[in-house]
Amino acid sequence: MDKIGSYEFLAEPFHCDFSQHLFMGHLGNHMLNAADFHSSARGFGMKYLLTINRSWVLSRLAIEMEEMPVQYTKFNVETWVESAMRYFTSRNFRVVGTSPSSDEFPNSSEKVLGYGRSIWAMIDTETRQPTDIFAIDNGAINNWIVKDKECPIDKGGRVKMSDDAEFVRTIDTHYNDVDINGHINSVKYIEHILDLWPIDWYRTHRIRRFEIAYVAEAHAGDRLSFFMESGGSGQESGDRSQETVDYCVRITKYSPDGPVEVCRSKVVFTRLFHV
């Protein structure tokens, strides 16, 4: 079996936004599905882990896209394990779409749309504490590590925010926010964060990079508060069409002892210049 998995998905119309491009949340969901398909076929996936009271939980995710899949188009998500340590493993993604015949791609029907990087922890589902990844099948995950496949996007780091971040809103969490691990679904955070900007913003900006780091678990019934501050703006290679603007977001949940930080995110937008 190949160390690199490749899985085909369809940009279903009801998974796309008003611009007819796939929602970032659904792309994230496809990446997580690809990760599960890949690990399950190789003996360390969720289906097996749950039988021994173990589970994968996402710790960090970064997605950087040059272009999002368009509705009704098929695309592949490739995924591979880049490295593994005792409590964490790094997994990468490459999103490949189909390019119509054009002067730009005269000899190829494939086009790389973007990449993703992720870090996962394995936890004991009873104690909720990290557990030894190498204890699974005598460290079999080491047999699937790929060190020489390029993933040319930044790994990202801790999202830096000041205490002056602006409070935006508080939301309640419900049944549809919860995943099989019993906590708020990783992708739901992405959707809630991207809802902080009005729809008119997305008429003039597209998401170039989305990164999120999960700090603590939240559960159904928790109230989540969102804080935002500008991370600055820039211009890539002096190209006006590549003007970017960054925002940082912090999410906290209420507790009797005070707010508890749940996750932090950074969103990089590219400004759209319509002809």
Secondary structure, 3 states (H helix, E strand, C coil): CCCCEEEEEECCHHHECCCCEECHHHHHHHHHHHHHHHHHHCCCCHHHHHHHCEEEEEEEEEEEECCCCECCCEEEEEEEEEEECCCEEEEEEEEEEECCCCCCCCCCCEEEEEEEEEEEEEEECCCCCECCHHHHHHCHHHHHECCCCCCCCCCCCCCCCCCCCEEEEEEECCHHHECCCCCECHHHHHHHHHCCCCHHHHHHEEEEEEEEEECCCCCCCCEEEEEEEEEEEEEHHHCHHHEEEEEEEEEEECCCCCCEEEEEEEEEEEECCCC
